[in-house]
Amino acid sequence: MVRYTEFGTGHTQAIVGEKLKPMTAPYDPRFPNQNQTRYCFTSFVDFQRCKNRHSEQYEACQYFQKVYRAMCPNAWLEKWEEQLESGTFPAKLD
């Protein structure tokens, strides 16, 4: 797993008087192309699997959550959450 310590910590918003450095999900060599749809979906699925196996507070789970929140459009996330609740999500989360 790629470690990116400052990603999603929110510390950049607290910096006053310095240039704000926007951050997004780090490069993942499994998804080298411009289209990041699979990166988004895979991170969402990885988070759900990690959450089921451990908990949301587990460090690796938090990493996946930060990545999918940065990469995925909100409309997709809402739809996937609805599908999870109704049991129609298109991936196995075991």
Contacts in CASP RR format, 6 or more apart in sequence:
PFRMAT RR
TARGET T0000
AUTHOR 0000-0000-0000
METHOD contacts of the structure
MODEL  1
MVRYTEFGTGHTQAIVGEKLKPMTAPYDPRFPNQNQTRYCFTSFVDFQRC
KNRHSEQYEACQYFQKVYRAMCPNAWLEKWEEQLESGTFPAKLD
1 60 0 8 1.000
1 63 0 8 1.000
2 26 0 8 1.000
2 27 0 8 1.000
2 28 0 8 1.000
4 26 0 8 1.000
4 63 0 8 1.000
6 12 0 8 1.000
6 23 0 8 1.000
7 23 0 8 1.000
7 25 0 8 1.000
7 26 0 8 1.000
7 63 0 8 1.000
7 66 0 8 1.000
7 70 0 8 1.000
8 23 0 8 1.000
8 66 0 8 1.000
8 70 0 8 1.000
12 20 0 8 1.000
12 21 0 8 1.000
12 22 0 8 1.000
12 23 0 8 1.000
13 20 0 8 1.000
24 70 0 8 1.000
24 71 0 8 1.000
25 39 0 8 1.000
25 43 0 8 1.000
25 66 0 8 1.000
25 67 0 8 1.000
25 70 0 8 1.000
25 71 0 8 1.000
28 39 0 8 1.000
30 39 0 8 1.000
30 42 0 8 1.000
31 38 0 8 1.000
31 39 0 8 1.000
31 42 0 8 1.000
36 71 0 8 1.000
39 67 0 8 1.000
39 71 0 8 1.000
40 68 0 8 1.000
40 71 0 8 1.000
40 72 0 8 1.000
40 76 0 8 1.000
41 72 0 8 1.000
41 91 0 8 1.000
43 64 0 8 1.000
43 67 0 8 1.000
43 68 0 8 1.000
43 71 0 8 1.000
43 72 0 8 1.000
44 64 0 8 1.000
44 68 0 8 1.000
44 72 0 8 1.000
44 77 0 8 1.000
44 80 0 8 1.000
45 91 0 8 1.000
45 93 0 8 1.000
46 64 0 8 1.000
47 61 0 8 1.000
47 64 0 8 1.000
47 65 0 8 1.000
47 68 0 8 1.000
48 84 0 8 1.000
48 93 0 8 1.000
49 93 0 8 1.000
49 94 0 8 1.000
50 58 0 8 1.000
50 60 0 8 1.000
50 61 0 8 1.000
50 64 0 8 1.000
51 58 0 8 1.000
51 61 0 8 1.000
52 93 0 8 1.000
52 94 0 8 1.000
54 60 0 8 1.000
54 61 0 8 1.000
55 61 0 8 1.000
56 62 0 8 1.000
56 65 0 8 1.000
68 77 0 8 1.000
69 77 0 8 1.000
80 89 0 8 1.000
83 89 0 8 1.000
83 90 0 8 1.000
END
